[in-house]
Amino acid sequence: MKPARITWSKTFVDSYRSKSKPHQRAIDRALRMMAEDLYHPSLRTKKMQGVGDIREAHATRGQVLTMTLSGTDVYLRVCCNHDDVYRNP
């Protein structure tokens, strides 16, 4: 599925800016893949368990992006470490 539009929250931007350069590059690469195919196998996009309609995609093994979907639009919520994402998606 190719999203029509990708937007991001202030929380996402703040968490992105706090990442190291290698993590930012990995997130950039994931966003490029997401723009072409939200369910690209490398992203491992899936619905998060127990948190409503929030989905997660992996930039790396340790870096996770959370998002909500509205039709074909994607709203990025936060990018953080794998262990932290489940505390506050």
N, C-alpha and C positions, 0 to 999 in steps of 0.2 A: 504494500500500500504506500503510495507516494502522498505525503501530507500536502495539503493546499497551502498551509501557512504554519510557521513555527514562531512562537513568541515565548518570552521568558519573563520570569518574575524578578523583582529587585533582589530577592533572596538568592536566586540562581546566579545573578550577576556578581553579587558579593561573594558567594562561595567560590565561583569560578576565579575571581581575582585573587583569592587567598591561596590558590593552588600553586604548586611549583610549575615552572615552565614545561617540564616533561609531561606533567599531568594535564596542563592546559592544552598541549599539542594532542594528547590522546583524546581529550574531550572534543577538540575541534574536529578531529578525524571522525569521531562518533557522530557528531552533528552533521557532517557532510554525508556520511552513510545514511543517517536518518532522513535527510532531505531527499534522498533517492529512494529509499525503501525502509520504512519504519521497522519492519520485521526482518531486517538483514540478519542472517545467522550469527554474525560476529557480535551483534548488539545483545543477543539473548533477551529480547524484549518480552516481558510477560506482565501479567496483572499481579500486583502485590497482594499477598494473603492478609486478610483481616483489616484492610484499610480502605474499603469502599472501591472507588473507581480509579485509584492511582495505579499507574504502571511504572515499571522500572526498566532501564536499559543499561548495559554495562559498557563503559568506555574502556576499562581494563578489568582485570580480575578484582581489583580493589576499589575502583572508582565507579560509582553508580549514579545515574541521572534518574530523577523521578519526574513524572509528567502526568497530566490529565489530557484526555482526548475529548473533543467536541466535534462530532462529524469527522471531517478530514483535517481539522486544525489540532495542533499540538501546543500545549502550554507547559513549558518547562518550569518545574518547581524548585529543585535544588540539585546540586551535584556534591556528593560527599563520599567519604570512605564507606565501604561495604558494611562495616559493623555499625556505623553511626546512622545510616539511612533508615534503619528499622526503628530507631528511637523517635525520630520526628521526620516522617516522609514529606 
